Amino acid sequence: MGSKGELFPPKDLRDKARLRPLSRVSYAVEDGRLVIERIPSLEELMAEPPVVEMSPAEFKRFRRELSKKAES
């Protein structure tokens, strides 16, 4: 840790976490441990297979149902 509280992870850990200069990260404390996670870019997310597949009609129906639930 630096004199101003900066953290300097070793290069091998940065490489394993795919951290590059200007990478975006999120920080959390879990059970007293600091957890640092890289936030993927939009391009990386778009390259991944979809988690859920639905047609436009299914999406509209789902959206209507959510709106009805929110109004009640």
Distance bins in CASP14 RR format, pairs under 12 A and 6 or more apart:
PFRMAT RR
TARGET T0000
AUTHOR 0000-0000-0000
RMODE 2
METHOD distances of the structure
MODEL  1
1 7 1 0 1 0 0 0 0 0 0 0 0
1 8 1 0 0 1 0 0 0 0 0 0 0
1 9 0 0 0 0 0 1 0 0 0 0 0
1 34 0 0 0 0 0 1 0 0 0 0 0
2 8 1 0 0 1 0 0 0 0 0 0 0
5 34 0 0 0 0 0 1 0 0 0 0 0
7 13 0 0 0 0 0 1 0 0 0 0 0
7 14 0 0 0 0 0 1 0 0 0 0 0
7 19 0 0 0 0 0 1 0 0 0 0 0
7 25 0 0 0 0 0 1 0 0 0 0 0
7 27 0 0 0 0 1 0 0 0 0 0 0
7 34 0 0 0 0 1 0 0 0 0 0 0
7 36 0 0 0 0 1 0 0 0 0 0 0
8 14 0 0 0 0 1 0 0 0 0 0 0
8 19 0 0 0 0 0 1 0 0 0 0 0
9 15 0 0 0 0 1 0 0 0 0 0 0
9 16 0 0 0 0 1 0 0 0 0 0 0
9 17 1 0 0 1 0 0 0 0 0 0 0
9 19 1 0 0 1 0 0 0 0 0 0 0
9 23 0 0 0 0 0 1 0 0 0 0 0
9 25 0 0 0 0 0 1 0 0 0 0 0
9 34 0 0 0 0 0 1 0 0 0 0 0
9 36 1 0 0 1 0 0 0 0 0 0 0
9 38 0 0 0 0 0 1 0 0 0 0 0
10 16 0 0 0 0 1 0 0 0 0 0 0
10 17 0 0 0 0 0 1 0 0 0 0 0
10 19 0 0 0 0 0 1 0 0 0 0 0
11 17 0 0 0 0 0 1 0 0 0 0 0
11 19 0 0 0 0 1 0 0 0 0 0 0
11 20 0 0 0 0 0 1 0 0 0 0 0
12 19 0 0 0 0 0 1 0 0 0 0 0
13 19 0 0 0 0 1 0 0 0 0 0 0
13 36 0 0 0 0 1 0 0 0 0 0 0
13 38 0 0 0 0 0 1 0 0 0 0 0
14 20 1 0 0 1 0 0 0 0 0 0 0
14 21 0 0 0 0 1 0 0 0 0 0 0
14 23 0 0 0 0 1 0 0 0 0 0 0
14 25 0 0 0 0 0 1 0 0 0 0 0
14 36 0 0 0 0 0 1 0 0 0 0 0
14 38 0 0 0 0 1 0 0 0 0 0 0
15 23 0 0 0 0 0 1 0 0 0 0 0
15 38 0 0 0 0 0 1 0 0 0 0 0
16 38 0 0 0 0 0 1 0 0 0 0 0
17 23 0 0 0 0 1 0 0 0 0 0 0
17 25 0 0 0 0 1 0 0 0 0 0 0
17 35 0 0 0 0 0 1 0 0 0 0 0
17 36 1 0 0 1 0 0 0 0 0 0 0
17 37 0 0 0 0 1 0 0 0 0 0 0
17 38 1 0 1 0 0 0 0 0 0 0 0
17 39 0 0 0 0 0 1 0 0 0 0 0
17 40 0 0 0 0 0 1 0 0 0 0 0
18 24 0 0 0 0 0 1 0 0 0 0 0
18 25 0 0 0 0 0 1 0 0 0 0 0
18 37 0 0 0 0 0 1 0 0 0 0 0
18 38 1 0 1 0 0 0 0 0 0 0 0
18 39 0 0 0 0 0 1 0 0 0 0 0
18 40 0 0 0 0 1 0 0 0 0 0 0
18 41 0 0 0 0 0 1 0 0 0 0 0
18 44 0 0 0 0 1 0 0 0 0 0 0
19 25 1 0 0 1 0 0 0 0 0 0 0
19 36 0 0 0 0 1 0 0 0 0 0 0
19 37 0 0 0 0 1 0 0 0 0 0 0
19 38 1 0 1 0 0 0 0 0 0 0 0
19 39 0 0 0 0 0 1 0 0 0 0 0
19 40 0 0 0 0 0 1 0 0 0 0 0
20 38 0 0 0 0 1 0 0 0 0 0 0
20 40 0 0 0 0 0 1 0 0 0 0 0
20 41 0 0 0 0 0 1 0 0 0 0 0
20 44 0 0 0 0 0 1 0 0 0 0 0
22 38 0 0 0 0 0 1 0 0 0 0 0
22 39 0 0 0 0 0 1 0 0 0 0 0
22 41 0 0 0 0 0 1 0 0 0 0 0
23 36 0 0 0 0 0 1 0 0 0 0 0
23 37 0 0 0 0 0 1 0 0 0 0 0
23 38 1 0 1 0 0 0 0 0 0 0 0
23 39 1 0 0 1 0 0 0 0 0 0 0
23 40 0 0 0 0 1 0 0 0 0 0 0
23 41 0 0 0 0 1 0 0 0 0 0 0
23 44 0 0 0 0 0 1 0 0 0 0 0
24 36 0 0 0 0 0 1 0 0 0 0 0
24 37 0 0 0 0 1 0 0 0 0 0 0
24 38 1 0 0 1 0 0 0 0 0 0 0
24 39 1 0 1 0 0 0 0 0 0 0 0
24 40 0 0 0 0 1 0 0 0 0 0 0
24 41 0 0 0 0 1 0 0 0 0 0 0
24 42 0 0 0 0 0 1 0 0 0 0 0
24 44 0 0 0 0 0 1 0 0 0 0 0
25 34 0 0 0 0 0 1 0 0 0 0 0
25 35 0 0 0 0 0 1 0 0 0 0 0
25 36 1 0 1 0 0 0 0 0 0 0 0
25 37 1 0 0 1 0 0 0 0 0 0 0
25 38 1 0 1 0 0 0 0 0 0 0 0
25 39 1 0 0 1 0 0 0 0 0 0 0
25 40 0 0 0 0 0 1 0 0 0 0 0
26 34 0 0 0 0 0 1 0 0 0 0 0
26 35 0 0 0 0 1 0 0 0 0 0 0
26 36 1 0 0 1 0 0 0 0 0 0 0
26 37 1 0 1 0 0 0 0 0 0 0 0
26 38 0 0 0 0 1 0 0 0 0 0 0
26 39 1 0 1 0 0 0 0 0 0 0 0
26 40 0 0 0 0 0 1 0 0 0 0 0
27 33 0 0 0 0 0 1 0 0 0 0 0
27 34 1 0 0 1 0 0 0 0 0 0 0
27 35 1 0 0 1 0 0 0 0 0 0 0
27 36 1 0 1 0 0 0 0 0 0 0 0
27 37 0 0 0 0 1 0 0 0 0 0 0
27 38 0 0 0 0 0 1 0 0 0 0 0
27 39 0 0 0 0 0 1 0 0 0 0 0
28 34 1 0 0 1 0 0 0 0 0 0 0
28 35 1 0 1 0 0 0 0 0 0 0 0
28 36 0 0 0 0 1 0 0 0 0 0 0
28 37 1 0 0 1 0 0 0 0 0 0 0
29 35 1 0 0 1 0 0 0 0 0 0 0
29 36 0 0 0 0 0 1 0 0 0 0 0
30 36 0 0 0 0 0 1 0 0 0 0 0
30 37 0 0 0 0 0 1 0 0 0 0 0
38 44 0 0 0 0 1 0 0 0 0 0 0
39 45 0 0 0 0 1 0 0 0 0 0 0
40 46 0 0 0 0 1 0 0 0 0 0 0
40 47 0 0 0 0 1 0 0 0 0 0 0
40 48 0 0 0 0 1 0 0 0 0 0 0
41 47 0 0 0 0 1 0 0 0 0 0 0
41 48 0 0 0 0 0 1 0 0 0 0 0
42 48 0 0 0 0 0 1 0 0 0 0 0
45 51 0 0 0 0 0 1 0 0 0 0 0
52 58 0 0 0 0 1 0 0 0 0 0 0
52 59 0 0 0 0 1 0 0 0 0 0 0
52 62 0 0 0 0 1 0 0 0 0 0 0
53 59 0 0 0 0 0 1 0 0 0 0 0
54 60 0 0 0 0 1 0 0 0 0 0 0
54 61 0 0 0 0 1 0 0 0 0 0 0
54 62 1 0 0 1 0 0 0 0 0 0 0
54 63 0 0 0 0 0 1 0 0 0 0 0
55 61 0 0 0 0 1 0 0 0 0 0 0
55 62 0 0 0 0 0 1 0 0 0 0 0
56 62 0 0 0 0 0 1 0 0 0 0 0
56 63 0 0 0 0 0 1 0 0 0 0 0
57 63 0 0 0 0 0 1 0 0 0 0 0
57 64 0 0 0 0 0 1 0 0 0 0 0
58 64 0 0 0 0 0 1 0 0 0 0 0
58 65 0 0 0 0 0 1 0 0 0 0 0
59 65 0 0 0 0 0 1 0 0 0 0 0
59 66 0 0 0 0 0 1 0 0 0 0 0
60 66 0 0 0 0 0 1 0 0 0 0 0
60 67 0 0 0 0 0 1 0 0 0 0 0
61 67 0 0 0 0 0 1 0 0 0 0 0
61 68 0 0 0 0 0 1 0 0 0 0 0
62 68 0 0 0 0 0 1 0 0 0 0 0
62 69 0 0 0 0 0 1 0 0 0 0 0
63 69 0 0 0 0 0 1 0 0 0 0 0
63 70 0 0 0 0 0 1 0 0 0 0 0
64 70 0 0 0 0 0 1 0 0 0 0 0
64 71 0 0 0 0 0 1 0 0 0 0 0
65 71 0 0 0 0 0 1 0 0 0 0 0
65 72 0 0 0 0 0 1 0 0 0 0 0
66 72 0 0 0 0 0 1 0 0 0 0 0
END
